[in-house]
Structure formats: structure tokens, C-alpha cells
Amino acid sequence: MPISTTLDQLPLKQNAEVVAIDWNAISETEGRRLRALGIDEGVAVEKLHKGMFGLNDPIALKVGRMMIAVRKAHAQVISVQPIPVTTLA
């Protein structure tokens, strides 16, 4: 079983499920914005890109059919469980 990590530590092109969000670590307004973008517990995400020049900010995610960007500070409070890639035999 994969070990959970935070979204900022998830490898690129990795699919994962959001398992927990530390809502107390971000403002109420920021929390509403994340929910409006579809980020909540149980949602599948894929980390697509991260910022250039070593800043790693922002982070581009695929949520459903949308591509969104979140700040690294927000990604650090989102715990995810990597979804293993299954191979067809």
C-alpha cells in the first residue's frame, strides 16, 4: 500500500487521491477557493508541472478535466495517497 505524502512532495505525472487537508493551516478564504477549484478529501489529482528556476511555485494539477495552479504553501497542507499504476497482463 502506498504511503501518503503531501502534494508538494508528490512526483510529477503521479496520480493521487487527496486523503486530508489541514484546513486550519490556511485562511478561510483560501479554503473556499480550493474547494471551488474542486480540491477536497477523496478527489483524484495528478501533479503535472511545478514552477521554474528552483522555486517550485506554483504547482499545476489536473483535477477532473481541469488544470489548476496552487501555491506550494497550499500544496504542503494537502495530504495525498499515490495511486499505483496497474499494468495489464
Phi and psi restraints in degrees (range 20) as a CNS / XPLOR table:
assign (resid 1 and name C) (resid 2 and name N)
       (resid 2 and name CA) (resid 2 and name C) 1.0 -64.3 20.0 2
assign (resid 2 and name N) (resid 2 and name CA)
       (resid 2 and name C) (resid 3 and name N) 1.0 148.9 20.0 2
assign (resid 2 and name C) (resid 3 and name N)
       (resid 3 and name CA) (resid 3 and name C) 1.0 -89.7 20.0 2
assign (resid 3 and name N) (resid 3 and name CA)
       (resid 3 and name C) (resid 4 and name N) 1.0 139.7 20.0 2
assign (resid 3 and name C) (resid 4 and name N)
       (resid 4 and name CA) (resid 4 and name C) 1.0 -73.1 20.0 2
assign (resid 4 and name N) (resid 4 and name CA)
       (resid 4 and name C) (resid 5 and name N) 1.0 153.6 20.0 2
assign (resid 4 and name C) (resid 5 and name N)
       (resid 5 and name CA) (resid 5 and name C) 1.0 -145.8 20.0 2
assign (resid 5 and name N) (resid 5 and name CA)
       (resid 5 and name C) (resid 6 and name N) 1.0 -179.4 20.0 2
assign (resid 5 and name C) (resid 6 and name N)
       (resid 6 and name CA) (resid 6 and name C) 1.0 -94.0 20.0 2
assign (resid 6 and name N) (resid 6 and name CA)
       (resid 6 and name C) (resid 7 and name N) 1.0 156.4 20.0 2
assign (resid 6 and name C) (resid 7 and name N)
       (resid 7 and name CA) (resid 7 and name C) 1.0 -59.8 20.0 2
assign (resid 7 and name N) (resid 7 and name CA)
       (resid 7 and name C) (resid 8 and name N) 1.0 -35.0 20.0 2
assign (resid 7 and name C) (resid 8 and name N)
       (resid 8 and name CA) (resid 8 and name C) 1.0 -67.6 20.0 2
assign (resid 8 and name N) (resid 8 and name CA)
       (resid 8 and name C) (resid 9 and name N) 1.0 -24.7 20.0 2
assign (resid 8 and name C) (resid 9 and name N)
       (resid 9 and name CA) (resid 9 and name C) 1.0 -92.4 20.0 2
assign (resid 9 and name N) (resid 9 and name CA)
       (resid 9 and name C) (resid 10 and name N) 1.0 -8.9 20.0 2
assign (resid 9 and name C) (resid 10 and name N)
       (resid 10 and name CA) (resid 10 and name C) 1.0 -65.0 20.0 2
assign (resid 10 and name N) (resid 10 and name CA)
       (resid 10 and name C) (resid 11 and name N) 1.0 135.2 20.0 2
assign (resid 10 and name C) (resid 11 and name N)
       (resid 11 and name CA) (resid 11 and name C) 1.0 -64.7 20.0 2
assign (resid 11 and name N) (resid 11 and name CA)
       (resid 11 and name C) (resid 12 and name N) 1.0 154.4 20.0 2
assign (resid 11 and name C) (resid 12 and name N)
       (resid 12 and name CA) (resid 12 and name C) 1.0 -63.1 20.0 2
assign (resid 12 and name N) (resid 12 and name CA)
       (resid 12 and name C) (resid 13 and name N) 1.0 149.4 20.0 2
assign (resid 12 and name C) (resid 13 and name N)
       (resid 13 and name CA) (resid 13 and name C) 1.0 64.2 20.0 2
assign (resid 13 and name N) (resid 13 and name CA)
       (resid 13 and name C) (resid 14 and name N) 1.0 18.2 20.0 2
assign (resid 13 and name C) (resid 14 and name N)
       (resid 14 and name CA) (resid 14 and name C) 1.0 -98.8 20.0 2
assign (resid 14 and name N) (resid 14 and name CA)
       (resid 14 and name C) (resid 15 and name N) 1.0 131.0 20.0 2
assign (resid 14 and name C) (resid 15 and name N)
       (resid 15 and name CA) (resid 15 and name C) 1.0 -84.9 20.0 2
assign (resid 15 and name N) (resid 15 and name CA)
       (resid 15 and name C) (resid 16 and name N) 1.0 146.1 20.0 2
assign (resid 15 and name C) (resid 16 and name N)
       (resid 16 and name CA) (resid 16 and name C) 1.0 -155.2 20.0 2
assign (resid 16 and name N) (resid 16 and name CA)
       (resid 16 and name C) (resid 17 and name N) 1.0 163.9 20.0 2
assign (resid 16 and name C) (resid 17 and name N)
       (resid 17 and name CA) (resid 17 and name C) 1.0 -112.5 20.0 2
assign (resid 17 and name N) (resid 17 and name CA)
       (resid 17 and name C) (resid 18 and name N) 1.0 134.1 20.0 2
assign (resid 17 and name C) (resid 18 and name N)
       (resid 18 and name CA) (resid 18 and name C) 1.0 -71.3 20.0 2
assign (resid 18 and name N) (resid 18 and name CA)
       (resid 18 and name C) (resid 19 and name N) 1.0 121.1 20.0 2
assign (resid 18 and name C) (resid 19 and name N)
       (resid 19 and name CA) (resid 19 and name C) 1.0 -105.1 20.0 2
assign (resid 19 and name N) (resid 19 and name CA)
       (resid 19 and name C) (resid 20 and name N) 1.0 -24.0 20.0 2
assign (resid 19 and name C) (resid 20 and name N)
       (resid 20 and name CA) (resid 20 and name C) 1.0 -163.5 20.0 2
assign (resid 20 and name N) (resid 20 and name CA)
       (resid 20 and name C) (resid 21 and name N) 1.0 149.7 20.0 2
assign (resid 20 and name C) (resid 21 and name N)
       (resid 21 and name CA) (resid 21 and name C) 1.0 -133.2 20.0 2
assign (resid 21 and name N) (resid 21 and name CA)
       (resid 21 and name C) (resid 22 and name N) 1.0 129.1 20.0 2
assign (resid 21 and name C) (resid 22 and name N)
       (resid 22 and name CA) (resid 22 and name C) 1.0 -82.8 20.0 2
assign (resid 22 and name N) (resid 22 and name CA)
       (resid 22 and name C) (resid 23 and name N) 1.0 83.2 20.0 2
assign (resid 22 and name C) (resid 23 and name N)
       (resid 23 and name CA) (resid 23 and name C) 1.0 -61.5 20.0 2
assign (resid 23 and name N) (resid 23 and name CA)
       (resid 23 and name C) (resid 24 and name N) 1.0 -25.7 20.0 2
assign (resid 23 and name C) (resid 24 and name N)
       (resid 24 and name CA) (resid 24 and name C) 1.0 -72.8 20.0 2
assign (resid 24 and name N) (resid 24 and name CA)
       (resid 24 and name C) (resid 25 and name N) 1.0 -16.9 20.0 2
assign (resid 24 and name C) (resid 25 and name N)
       (resid 25 and name CA) (resid 25 and name C) 1.0 -84.8 20.0 2
assign (resid 25 and name N) (resid 25 and name CA)
       (resid 25 and name C) (resid 26 and name N) 1.0 -9.4 20.0 2
assign (resid 25 and name C) (resid 26 and name N)
       (resid 26 and name CA) (resid 26 and name C) 1.0 -126.8 20.0 2
assign (resid 26 and name N) (resid 26 and name CA)
       (resid 26 and name C) (resid 27 and name N) 1.0 161.5 20.0 2
assign (resid 26 and name C) (resid 27 and name N)
       (resid 27 and name CA) (resid 27 and name C) 1.0 -70.8 20.0 2
assign (resid 27 and name N) (resid 27 and name CA)
       (resid 27 and name C) (resid 28 and name N) 1.0 161.7 20.0 2
assign (resid 27 and name C) (resid 28 and name N)
       (resid 28 and name CA) (resid 28 and name C) 1.0 -60.7 20.0 2
assign (resid 28 and name N) (resid 28 and name CA)
       (resid 28 and name C) (resid 29 and name N) 1.0 -39.3 20.0 2
assign (resid 28 and name C) (resid 29 and name N)
       (resid 29 and name CA) (resid 29 and name C) 1.0 -63.5 20.0 2
assign (resid 29 and name N) (resid 29 and name CA)
       (resid 29 and name C) (resid 30 and name N) 1.0 -44.3 20.0 2
assign (resid 29 and name C) (resid 30 and name N)
       (resid 30 and name CA) (resid 30 and name C) 1.0 -64.3 20.0 2
assign (resid 30 and name N) (resid 30 and name CA)
       (resid 30 and name C) (resid 31 and name N) 1.0 -38.2 20.0 2
assign (resid 30 and name C) (resid 31 and name N)
       (resid 31 and name CA) (resid 31 and name C) 1.0 -62.7 20.0 2
assign (resid 31 and name N) (resid 31 and name CA)
       (resid 31 and name C) (resid 32 and name N) 1.0 -42.1 20.0 2
assign (resid 31 and name C) (resid 32 and name N)
       (resid 32 and name CA) (resid 32 and name C) 1.0 -62.6 20.0 2
assign (resid 32 and name N) (resid 32 and name CA)
       (resid 32 and name C) (resid 33 and name N) 1.0 -40.4 20.0 2
assign (resid 32 and name C) (resid 33 and name N)
       (resid 33 and name CA) (resid 33 and name C) 1.0 -63.7 20.0 2
assign (resid 33 and name N) (resid 33 and name CA)
       (resid 33 and name C) (resid 34 and name N) 1.0 -44.1 20.0 2
assign (resid 33 and name C) (resid 34 and name N)
       (resid 34 and name CA) (resid 34 and name C) 1.0 -61.2 20.0 2
assign (resid 34 and name N) (resid 34 and name CA)
       (resid 34 and name C) (resid 35 and name N) 1.0 -43.7 20.0 2
assign (resid 34 and name C) (resid 35 and name N)
       (resid 35 and name CA) (resid 35 and name C) 1.0 -64.4 20.0 2
assign (resid 35 and name N) (resid 35 and name CA)
       (resid 35 and name C) (resid 36 and name N) 1.0 -38.5 20.0 2
assign (resid 35 and name C) (resid 36 and name N)
       (resid 36 and name CA) (resid 36 and name C) 1.0 -64.3 20.0 2
assign (resid 36 and name N) (resid 36 and name CA)
       (resid 36 and name C) (resid 37 and name N) 1.0 -28.9 20.0 2
assign (resid 36 and name C) (resid 37 and name N)
       (resid 37 and name CA) (resid 37 and name C) 1.0 -84.2 20.0 2
assign (resid 37 and name N) (resid 37 and name CA)
       (resid 37 and name C) (resid 38 and name N) 1.0 -1.9 20.0 2
assign (resid 37 and name C) (resid 38 and name N)
       (resid 38 and name CA) (resid 38 and name C) 1.0 96.1 20.0 2
assign (resid 38 and name N) (resid 38 and name CA)
       (resid 38 and name C) (resid 39 and name N) 1.0 6.8 20.0 2
assign (resid 38 and name C) (resid 39 and name N)
       (resid 39 and name CA) (resid 39 and name C) 1.0 -87.3 20.0 2
assign (resid 39 and name N) (resid 39 and name CA)
       (resid 39 and name C) (resid 40 and name N) 1.0 116.7 20.0 2
assign (resid 39 and name C) (resid 40 and name N)
       (resid 40 and name CA) (resid 40 and name C) 1.0 -163.1 20.0 2
assign (resid 40 and name N) (resid 40 and name CA)
       (resid 40 and name C) (resid 41 and name N) 1.0 169.6 20.0 2
assign (resid 40 and name C) (resid 41 and name N)
       (resid 41 and name CA) (resid 41 and name C) 1.0 -59.5 20.0 2
assign (resid 41 and name N) (resid 41 and name CA)
       (resid 41 and name C) (resid 42 and name N) 1.0 139.6 20.0 2
assign (resid 41 and name C) (resid 42 and name N)
       (resid 42 and name CA) (resid 42 and name C) 1.0 90.3 20.0 2
assign (resid 42 and name N) (resid 42 and name CA)
       (resid 42 and name C) (resid 43 and name N) 1.0 -6.6 20.0 2
assign (resid 42 and name C) (resid 43 and name N)
       (resid 43 and name CA) (resid 43 and name C) 1.0 -85.1 20.0 2
assign (resid 43 and name N) (resid 43 and name CA)
       (resid 43 and name C) (resid 44 and name N) 1.0 139.7 20.0 2
assign (resid 43 and name C) (resid 44 and name N)
       (resid 44 and name CA) (resid 44 and name C) 1.0 -86.3 20.0 2
assign (resid 44 and name N) (resid 44 and name CA)
       (resid 44 and name C) (resid 45 and name N) 1.0 134.7 20.0 2
assign (resid 44 and name C) (resid 45 and name N)
       (resid 45 and name CA) (resid 45 and name C) 1.0 -133.1 20.0 2
assign (resid 45 and name N) (resid 45 and name CA)
       (resid 45 and name C) (resid 46 and name N) 1.0 160.7 20.0 2
assign (resid 45 and name C) (resid 46 and name N)
       (resid 46 and name CA) (resid 46 and name C) 1.0 -134.3 20.0 2
assign (resid 46 and name N) (resid 46 and name CA)
       (resid 46 and name C) (resid 47 and name N) 1.0 127.9 20.0 2
assign (resid 46 and name C) (resid 47 and name N)
       (resid 47 and name CA) (resid 47 and name C) 1.0 -81.6 20.0 2
assign (resid 47 and name N) (resid 47 and name CA)
       (resid 47 and name C) (resid 48 and name N) 1.0 115.7 20.0 2
assign (resid 47 and name C) (resid 48 and name N)
       (resid 48 and name CA) (resid 48 and name C) 1.0 -96.2 20.0 2
assign (resid 48 and name N) (resid 48 and name CA)
       (resid 48 and name C) (resid 49 and name N) 1.0 -50.2 20.0 2
assign (resid 48 and name C) (resid 49 and name N)
       (resid 49 and name CA) (resid 49 and name C) 1.0 -146.5 20.0 2
assign (resid 49 and name N) (resid 49 and name CA)
       (resid 49 and name C) (resid 50 and name N) 1.0 163.0 20.0 2
assign (resid 49 and name C) (resid 50 and name N)
       (resid 50 and name CA) (resid 50 and name C) 1.0 -135.2 20.0 2
assign (resid 50 and name N) (resid 50 and name CA)
       (resid 50 and name C) (resid 51 and name N) 1.0 162.3 20.0 2
assign (resid 50 and name C) (resid 51 and name N)
       (resid 51 and name CA) (resid 51 and name C) 1.0 -56.4 20.0 2
assign (resid 51 and name N) (resid 51 and name CA)
       (resid 51 and name C) (resid 52 and name N) 1.0 160.4 20.0 2
assign (resid 51 and name C) (resid 52 and name N)
       (resid 52 and name CA) (resid 52 and name C) 1.0 -91.6 20.0 2
assign (resid 52 and name N) (resid 52 and name CA)
       (resid 52 and name C) (resid 53 and name N) 1.0 173.3 20.0 2
assign (resid 52 and name C) (resid 53 and name N)
       (resid 53 and name CA) (resid 53 and name C) 1.0 63.1 20.0 2
assign (resid 53 and name N) (resid 53 and name CA)
       (resid 53 and name C) (resid 54 and name N) 1.0 32.3 20.0 2
assign (resid 53 and name C) (resid 54 and name N)
       (resid 54 and name CA) (resid 54 and name C) 1.0 77.0 20.0 2
assign (resid 54 and name N) (resid 54 and name CA)
       (resid 54 and name C) (resid 55 and name N) 1.0 0.9 20.0 2
assign (resid 54 and name C) (resid 55 and name N)
       (resid 55 and name CA) (resid 55 and name C) 1.0 -80.8 20.0 2
assign (resid 55 and name N) (resid 55 and name CA)
       (resid 55 and name C) (resid 56 and name N) 1.0 -28.3 20.0 2
assign (resid 55 and name C) (resid 56 and name N)
       (resid 56 and name CA) (resid 56 and name C) 1.0 56.3 20.0 2
assign (resid 56 and name N) (resid 56 and name CA)
       (resid 56 and name C) (resid 57 and name N) 1.0 28.4 20.0 2
assign (resid 56 and name C) (resid 57 and name N)
       (resid 57 and name CA) (resid 57 and name C) 1.0 -142.5 20.0 2
assign (resid 57 and name N) (resid 57 and name CA)
       (resid 57 and name C) (resid 58 and name N) 1.0 127.0 20.0 2
assign (resid 57 and name C) (resid 58 and name N)
       (resid 58 and name CA) (resid 58 and name C) 1.0 -83.0 20.0 2
assign (resid 58 and name N) (resid 58 and name CA)
       (resid 58 and name C) (resid 59 and name N) 1.0 177.4 20.0 2
assign (resid 58 and name C) (resid 59 and name N)
       (resid 59 and name CA) (resid 59 and name C) 1.0 -114.8 20.0 2
assign (resid 59 and name N) (resid 59 and name CA)
       (resid 59 and name C) (resid 60 and name N) 1.0 126.8 20.0 2
assign (resid 59 and name C) (resid 60 and name N)
       (resid 60 and name CA) (resid 60 and name C) 1.0 -89.8 20.0 2
assign (resid 60 and name N) (resid 60 and name CA)
       (resid 60 and name C) (resid 61 and name N) 1.0 133.0 20.0 2
assign (resid 60 and name C) (resid 61 and name N)
       (resid 61 and name CA) (resid 61 and name C) 1.0 -126.8 20.0 2
assign (resid 61 and name N) (resid 61 and name CA)
       (resid 61 and name C) (resid 62 and name N) 1.0 150.8 20.0 2
assign (resid 61 and name C) (resid 62 and name N)
       (resid 62 and name CA) (resid 62 and name C) 1.0 -102.1 20.0 2
assign (resid 62 and name N) (resid 62 and name CA)
       (resid 62 and name C) (resid 63 and name N) 1.0 123.2 20.0 2
assign (resid 62 and name C) (resid 63 and name N)
       (resid 63 and name CA) (resid 63 and name C) 1.0 -126.5 20.0 2
assign (resid 63 and name N) (resid 63 and name CA)
       (resid 63 and name C) (resid 64 and name N) 1.0 108.3 20.0 2
assign (resid 63 and name C) (resid 64 and name N)
       (resid 64 and name CA) (resid 64 and name C) 1.0 64.5 20.0 2
assign (resid 64 and name N) (resid 64 and name CA)
       (resid 64 and name C) (resid 65 and name N) 1.0 -124.9 20.0 2
assign (resid 64 and name C) (resid 65 and name N)
       (resid 65 and name CA) (resid 65 and name C) 1.0 -99.1 20.0 2
assign (resid 65 and name N) (resid 65 and name CA)
       (resid 65 and name C) (resid 66 and name N) 1.0 2.5 20.0 2
assign (resid 65 and name C) (resid 66 and name N)
       (resid 66 and name CA) (resid 66 and name C) 1.0 -95.7 20.0 2
assign (resid 66 and name N) (resid 66 and name CA)
       (resid 66 and name C) (resid 67 and name N) 1.0 152.3 20.0 2
assign (resid 66 and name C) (resid 67 and name N)
       (resid 67 and name CA) (resid 67 and name C) 1.0 -113.7 20.0 2
assign (resid 67 and name N) (resid 67 and name CA)
       (resid 67 and name C) (resid 68 and name N) 1.0 124.2 20.0 2
assign (resid 67 and name C) (resid 68 and name N)
       (resid 68 and name CA) (resid 68 and name C) 1.0 -126.3 20.0 2
assign (resid 68 and name N) (resid 68 and name CA)
       (resid 68 and name C) (resid 69 and name N) 1.0 164.0 20.0 2
assign (resid 68 and name C) (resid 69 and name N)
       (resid 69 and name CA) (resid 69 and name C) 1.0 -119.4 20.0 2
assign (resid 69 and name N) (resid 69 and name CA)
       (resid 69 and name C) (resid 70 and name N) 1.0 135.8 20.0 2
assign (resid 69 and name C) (resid 70 and name N)
       (resid 70 and name CA) (resid 70 and name C) 1.0 -126.2 20.0 2
assign (resid 70 and name N) (resid 70 and name CA)
       (resid 70 and name C) (resid 71 and name N) 1.0 152.3 20.0 2
assign (resid 70 and name C) (resid 71 and name N)
       (resid 71 and name CA) (resid 71 and name C) 1.0 -73.7 20.0 2
assign (resid 71 and name N) (resid 71 and name CA)
       (resid 71 and name C) (resid 72 and name N) 1.0 152.3 20.0 2
assign (resid 71 and name C) (resid 72 and name N)
       (resid 72 and name CA) (resid 72 and name C) 1.0 -59.3 20.0 2
assign (resid 72 and name N) (resid 72 and name CA)
       (resid 72 and name C) (resid 73 and name N) 1.0 -37.6 20.0 2
assign (resid 72 and name C) (resid 73 and name N)
       (resid 73 and name CA) (resid 73 and name C) 1.0 -60.4 20.0 2
assign (resid 73 and name N) (resid 73 and name CA)
       (resid 73 and name C) (resid 74 and name N) 1.0 -34.5 20.0 2
assign (resid 73 and name C) (resid 74 and name N)
       (resid 74 and name CA) (resid 74 and name C) 1.0 -76.4 20.0 2
assign (resid 74 and name N) (resid 74 and name CA)
       (resid 74 and name C) (resid 75 and name N) 1.0 -39.9 20.0 2
assign (resid 74 and name C) (resid 75 and name N)
       (resid 75 and name CA) (resid 75 and name C) 1.0 -62.0 20.0 2
assign (resid 75 and name N) (resid 75 and name CA)
       (resid 75 and name C) (resid 76 and name N) 1.0 -29.2 20.0 2
assign (resid 75 and name C) (resid 76 and name N)
       (resid 76 and name CA) (resid 76 and name C) 1.0 -69.6 20.0 2
assign (resid 76 and name N) (resid 76 and name CA)
       (resid 76 and name C) (resid 77 and name N) 1.0 -19.5 20.0 2
assign (resid 76 and name C) (resid 77 and name N)
       (resid 77 and name CA) (resid 77 and name C) 1.0 -101.1 20.0 2
assign (resid 77 and name N) (resid 77 and name CA)
       (resid 77 and name C) (resid 78 and name N) 1.0 3.1 20.0 2
assign (resid 77 and name C) (resid 78 and name N)
       (resid 78 and name CA) (resid 78 and name C) 1.0 -105.1 20.0 2
assign (resid 78 and name N) (resid 78 and name CA)
       (resid 78 and name C) (resid 79 and name N) 1.0 113.4 20.0 2
assign (resid 78 and name C) (resid 79 and name N)
       (resid 79 and name CA) (resid 79 and name C) 1.0 -89.4 20.0 2
assign (resid 79 and name N) (resid 79 and name CA)
       (resid 79 and name C) (resid 80 and name N) 1.0 134.4 20.0 2
assign (resid 79 and name C) (resid 80 and name N)
       (resid 80 and name CA) (resid 80 and name C) 1.0 -129.3 20.0 2
assign (resid 80 and name N) (resid 80 and name CA)
       (resid 80 and name C) (resid 81 and name N) 1.0 155.4 20.0 2
assign (resid 80 and name C) (resid 81 and name N)
       (resid 81 and name CA) (resid 81 and name C) 1.0 -113.9 20.0 2
assign (resid 81 and name N) (resid 81 and name CA)
       (resid 81 and name C) (resid 82 and name N) 1.0 114.8 20.0 2
assign (resid 81 and name C) (resid 82 and name N)
       (resid 82 and name CA) (resid 82 and name C) 1.0 -57.4 20.0 2
assign (resid 82 and name N) (resid 82 and name CA)
       (resid 82 and name C) (resid 83 and name N) 1.0 141.3 20.0 2
assign (resid 82 and name C) (resid 83 and name N)
       (resid 83 and name CA) (resid 83 and name C) 1.0 -99.0 20.0 2
assign (resid 83 and name N) (resid 83 and name CA)
       (resid 83 and name C) (resid 84 and name N) 1.0 117.4 20.0 2
assign (resid 83 and name C) (resid 84 and name N)
       (resid 84 and name CA) (resid 84 and name C) 1.0 -67.3 20.0 2
assign (resid 84 and name N) (resid 84 and name CA)
       (resid 84 and name C) (resid 85 and name N) 1.0 144.9 20.0 2
assign (resid 84 and name C) (resid 85 and name N)
       (resid 85 and name CA) (resid 85 and name C) 1.0 -81.9 20.0 2
assign (resid 85 and name N) (resid 85 and name CA)
       (resid 85 and name C) (resid 86 and name N) 1.0 126.1 20.0 2
assign (resid 85 and name C) (resid 86 and name N)
       (resid 86 and name CA) (resid 86 and name C) 1.0 -95.6 20.0 2
assign (resid 86 and name N) (resid 86 and name CA)
       (resid 86 and name C) (resid 87 and name N) 1.0 140.8 20.0 2
assign (resid 86 and name C) (resid 87 and name N)
       (resid 87 and name CA) (resid 87 and name C) 1.0 -104.1 20.0 2
assign (resid 87 and name N) (resid 87 and name CA)
       (resid 87 and name C) (resid 88 and name N) 1.0 144.2 20.0 2
assign (resid 87 and name C) (resid 88 and name N)
       (resid 88 and name CA) (resid 88 and name C) 1.0 -83.0 20.0 2
assign (resid 88 and name N) (resid 88 and name CA)
       (resid 88 and name C) (resid 89 and name N) 1.0 134.8 20.0 2
